[in-house]
Amino acid sequence: AMLRRAARPAVGALGRSFTTESSRAYRELLKAQRELFGEDYRARVAARLETRTQFMQNAGASESDVPGMVQDARDAAVFLRHNVAQTVRNDETGNFELKPKPEHIGRSTTPQPLPEGLDGTPCSRNQ
C-alpha cells in the first residue's frame, strides 16, 4: 500500500534558505526511512509521525539553531542508511532474517565513530 505524502514541516518565521534546507532535510530523512522499512507499513508510519513531531516541536527554533538542527536531520538519515538494517520474520521457521544491503557491509570490521554528541561528549553548538 502506498503511503500518503506527509505535509511539509512548519518552519516558523525562518528565512527562505532555512525553509528550503529544512524541507530538504525532512524529505531526506523520510526517504531514508522508506528505504529502511520498505513494506513494513507500521514502522514507516511510526517513523514518519515521530519525524513530523520532532520537526513541528522545533518549528519556532531560533535562526542560529536551525543549521545545526538541519545537520542533525541529515546525520540521522545517513545513520539510518548505513548503520541500521531491519530484520524480517520468516513465517516458515519463525526466525528473523537479516538481509544486509551493500552499504551495510564495509571492508572494515570496525564501526564508524558515532556522530559528535552521541558518544557522551557535548555537541559543539551546545558549548
C-alpha positions in Angstrom: 0.0 0.0 0.0 1.3 3.5 -0.9 1.8 5.9 2.0 0.2 9.3 1.7 2.7 12.1 1.3 3.4 13.9 4.6 2.7 17.7 4.7 5.8 19.9 4.7 7.0 20.7 8.2 6.2 24.1 9.6 9.3 26.3 9.9 8.1 29.4 11.7 9.5 32.8 10.7 12.7 31.5 9.3 14.2 32.8 6.0 13.6 31.1 2.7 17.0 29.5 2.7 16.4 27.9 6.1 12.9 26.8 4.9 14.4 25.2 1.8 17.2 23.4 3.8 14.8 22.3 6.5 12.4 20.9 3.9 15.2 19.1 2.1 16.5 17.5 5.3 12.9 16.5 6.2 12.4 14.8 2.9 15.9 13.2 3.0 15.0 11.7 6.4 11.6 10.4 5.2 13.3 8.9 2.1 15.9 7.1 4.3 13.0 5.7 6.5 11.2 4.5 3.4 14.3 2.7 2.1 15.0 1.2 5.6 11.5 0.0 6.4 10.3 -0.9 2.9 7.0 -2.7 3.1 6.7 -2.5 6.9 3.8 -0.1 7.0 3.6 0.2 10.8 7.3 1.0 11.1 7.2 3.6 8.3 4.1 5.3 9.8 5.7 5.4 13.3 9.0 6.8 11.9 7.2 9.4 9.8 5.0 10.5 12.7 8.0 10.8 15.0 9.9 12.8 12.4 7.0 15.2 11.9 6.5 15.6 15.6 10.2 16.5 16.1 10.2 19.0 13.2 6.9 20.6 14.5 8.3 20.9 18.0 11.3 22.8 16.6 9.3 24.9 14.1 9.9 28.0 16.2 13.7 27.5 16.6 15.9 30.5 16.5 17.7 31.3 13.3 21.0 30.4 14.9 19.9 26.9 15.9 18.4 25.9 12.5 21.7 25.0 10.7 22.6 22.6 13.5 19.2 21.0 13.5 19.2 20.6 9.8 22.6 18.9 10.0 21.2 16.6 12.8 18.4 15.5 10.5 20.8 14.8 7.7 23.1 12.9 10.0 20.1 10.8 11.1 19.3 10.0 7.5 22.9 8.9 6.9 22.9 6.9 10.1 19.7 5.1 9.1 21.0 4.3 5.6 24.4 2.9 6.7 24.0 1.7 10.3 20.5 0.3 10.6 19.1 -2.8 9.0 15.7 -4.3 9.5 15.1 -8.0 10.1 12.1 -9.8 8.6 10.3 -12.7 10.2 10.4 -15.9 8.2 6.9 -17.4 8.6 8.1 -20.9 7.9 10.8 -21.0 10.6 9.6 -18.3 12.9 13.2 -16.9 12.9 14.1 -13.3 12.0 16.3 -12.9 9.0 18.7 -10.1 8.3 19.5 -9.2 4.7 22.1 -6.5 4.8 22.5 -4.2 1.8 25.9 -3.3 0.2 26.1 -0.1 2.2 25.9 -2.1 5.4 28.9 -4.2 4.5 32.3 -2.5 4.6 35.9 -3.6 4.3 36.5 -2.8 7.9 35.0 -4.7 10.9 35.4 -1.6 13.0 32.2 0.5 13.0 32.5 4.2 12.1 32.6 6.5 15.1 29.4 7.9 16.5 28.4 11.4 15.4 29.5 14.2 17.7 27.4 14.3 20.9 26.3 10.6 20.8 29.5 9.4 22.4 28.8 11.2 25.7 30.6 14.4 24.7 28.6 17.6 24.2 27.9 18.9 20.7 29.9 21.9 19.6 26.8 24.1 19.2 25.8 23.5 22.8 29.2 24.6 24.2 
